[in-house]
Amino acid sequence: MKFGVITFPGSNCDNDLLYCIKENLGQNVVSLWHKDTSLKGCDFVFLPGGFSYGDYLRSGAIARFSPIMNEVVRHAEKGGYVMGICNGFQILTEAGLLPGALTRNLSTRFLCKNIYITPQTSQTVLTKNLESKAYKIPIAHAEGNFYCTKDDLKMLNDNGQVLFRYCDENGNITPESNPNGSLENIAGITNKTKNVFGMMPHPERASDILLGNIDGKFILENLIAQ
């Protein structure tokens, strides 16, 4: 499988992902520029975290119109894999590839810390081999408060489209373990066809033993264990 990581003006986790995929997962990965009009034959495309276009207007709202997004949408519509992390998740909702929106944290503050998430489905390539437990993954966002309509929420729950929920270190999903106010503690979702993924926490930042935490590597390894 060939992976690609898009760089938008303001991305700051693109190199983290490139390193993680190549060095920690041992996979073929290329860098994609936001003005490219080709995905260079990539099977799996990542939209990284950061502050695309300075988060002006709304986070992800301008990046959604970058030229490469036309190819990302076509790729997803043909069943190709796409994953957005943090700002990438925000871009995917702005592009209509995922339902809902990421709004201002309930605290109104930028949050940068380790939190815990627990998988909610085993029916996606991202979560299929994960144990039902708490995984310690960093967050770094000001607009990570997931919101959607009641109809969309019902759809996400009925179709098994919730990937992760925020929890405590023992895996309990509680109001206190929700860092940003997200609806029903939702930390990550997928689309109906389960080939587009979005999550606010950063698994690539918890994928190297030198950092003392490889919980994120366990998540990303699922992508190559098909």
Secondary structure, DSSP 8 states (H G I E B T S, - for coil): -EEEEEE-TTB-SHHHHHHIIIIIS--EEEEEETT-S--TT-SEEEE--B-GGGG-SSTTTTGGGSTHHHHHHHHHHTT-EEEEETHHHHHHHHTTSSSSEEE--TT-S-EEEEEEEEE--SSSTTTTT--SS-EEEEEEESS-EEE--HHHHHHHHHTT-EEEEEE-TTS---GGG-SS--GGGEEEEE-TTS-EEEESS-GGGG-BGGGTB-HHHHHHHGGG--
